[in-house]
Each structure stands twice: as structure tokens, then as C-alpha cells.
Amino acid sequence: MTETRSVVAGVGSFLPERILTNAELSTMVDTSDEWIRERTGITERRVAAEGETTSDISVKAAKAALDAAGMTGADIDLIVLATTTPDYTFPATATQVQAQLGAGGAAFDLQAVCSGFVFALATADNFLVRGQAQNALVIGAETITRLIDWEDRGTCVLFGDGAGAVVLSAREVEEDGPGILRTYIRSDGQFRTLLQTDGGPSATGTVGHLRMQGNQVFRHAVNKIAEAIETVIERAGVTAADIDWFVPHQANQRILDSVANKLGIPPERVVTTVATHGNTSAASVPLAMDVAVKDGRIKPGDLVLVEALGGGFTWGAALIRV
Ligand code: COA
């Protein structure tokens, strides 16, 4: 028996050139390379150049994903772009990307902060499986450093810029064939003030800075992420032992280790890029996925688990057979 699934046809990513090291950050705020590495696992992150926008880096990641899929923009009839740092308040950055790629159909942005890519994947999957689009670009892209208060050592050491993209195609596949098997997304607004910006178009007429109660976020992250993972695994009828590659949101090495440990996923099955990317918010999962596809770890037929937690709180997970 066959069924319609969203199949990963290509993955791509792009990182801005400029590297910001822990050593350089130590000259800006009262911190140290040792503190940052011990508490987060981060050694460096990228920062978009002046004038380099979220749409610029999205287009580069999208073109790489299209190349990998053997497609052009003209083949795309849906773009879902997850970002917290759009070029402009409106129109959606996705429409800018759509125009530059020559894509058709519909294009819109999705806001779920660091969980944005998982939410976008779930959204595009529903459009494809319902037959409302044929080929979708799911993009996670951030110039999140634009929201950073560079005097706040509790946040400025954590974040970085980048973009990742996945092409999804609606295909008829066998039950044991490729495609998105399950997605699960959740939000709980009672935690919204633990991770937010202190500005926005309607509230203050400004963009605001990222504000976070890091230790509070940390306290909730592991349990919520584990809940999402356990749900997708159970609903897909697999076990943690079946997972070939775990590609988590890259927020903090200690969170990744705790989640993997709680679920019994061995460290050698975990794709980690947090050391060199930092937390790139909605871009982190597709960026990490691209690294593991390019270096040959993720191969056709593998079962890949992705997850994320972010402001809102929002959180979720997805299981994909590539
Ligand atoms: N360098 C040196 N000291 C720092 C620092 C830095 N960059 N940032 C904070 N500190 C200090 C604090 O001021 C505090 O000092 P005090 O005890 O004198 O008040 C001390 O370190 C402990 O702060 P705390 O916030 O409790 O540290 P922590 O162990 O929780 O580590 C984070 C801080 C941000 C690394 C950690 O909480 C974290 O990663 N949280 C999750 C964040 C996350 O994943 N967010 C994104 C979700 S999408």
C-alpha cells in the first residue's frame, strides 16, 4: 500500500563569513572563553555583515537546497520561512525569497522563534500531504544577532546567524519508504516572558532586544523536548534505538547531552554544531542537518529525529526517513 508523504529532496545551508570568537567576546563583556565553553559548548558563532539580511542568507541556503534536489525556483509552489528576524516588519521575508528564486504558489513567514523550523516543517507537510502544493521550500533563517544587547553577557555569548533550507516533495511512497513520518508541535504562553524581546511594532514601535532568564529556560527545556520526542517516537511506532541520527536544536551542549541521555540516544548518533554555530534559532536544525548530509553521516534510508524549543514557549519534534 502506498501513501502521500513529504519527502526530503534536498538540503542546503549558508553561514555568514564573519566569525565572532569567545576571545573577542571577552573583550566586549565580562566573560571568558572557559566560562562560555563550560556552560554552553560554544567556541564561536557567525555574525551577518552590515547590510546582509535574512532574505539574502535565505536565498543562498535555498539555492543550495534546490541544487541538491536538482530543482530550480520555478519548481517551488510553497515557501514557509521560519524567522524571528525578518528583513522588514512586512511584507514577509518569504515573499522576498520567492521573488529572488522565481518561485510560484504561496510564500509566508512563520514565527515560533527557535522552534520555527520544526513548526515550518509540520506546516509544509500538511500542505503537501493535503495536495495543496507539490514542492515546498522550508527555510529556517536568522540574523538573530541584530536583536542582541551586546552589553548583556547572559545572552550575547549564545547566539549566531545563519540559514538552512530543505526542499520537500509530495510523493507516493510505500509504507516503509521515505518522508516525514510524524510531527508534533506545542506552545505554552504562560512561559512567554522567560524568553522574549522587549520591543515590537505594536507594543513599543521598536524592534527590541532579546531578553532571557537562561536558567529558567534551561529548567524547562529538557523535559519539554523529551515529551515531544517521546510522542513522535510512540506515534510513529518506533523506538529510540531505531533512530539513526538525532539532529537537535543547537541551543546549548548541556541541554543536548541531557536530552540524548534521558532518551538513551548514544552521543555518536547526535549531530552537534553548537560549538561553531552557536544558537542560530530557527536556522540551527537545517544547518546541522546539512552538515551531517554533506559529511556523509545522514544517508538515504536513515531515520532522523529533529527537535527544538524556543520562546513562547514553543517546542516540537519530527521524525523523518530521508
Ligand atoms: N560569562 C560569565 N558569567 C556569566 C555569563 C557569561 N557570559 N553569563 C552569565 N554569567 C553569570 C551570571 O551573571 C551569574 O552570576 P552571579 O551568580 O554572580 O549572579 C552566573 O553566571 C550564573 O548564571 P546562570 O544564569 O544561573 O548560569 P547558567 O549556568 O544557567 O548558564 C546559560 C547560563 C545562559 C548558559 C544557561 O542558563 C543556558 O544555556 N540556558 C538555556 C538557554 C537556552 O538554551 N536558550 C535558548 C532556548 S532556544
Residues whose N, C-alpha, C, O or C-beta is under 5 A from the ligand:
A	BS01	COA	D30 T31 S32 W35 R39 T40 C114 R153 G154 V157 G214 N215 V217 F218 A251 N252 L309 G310
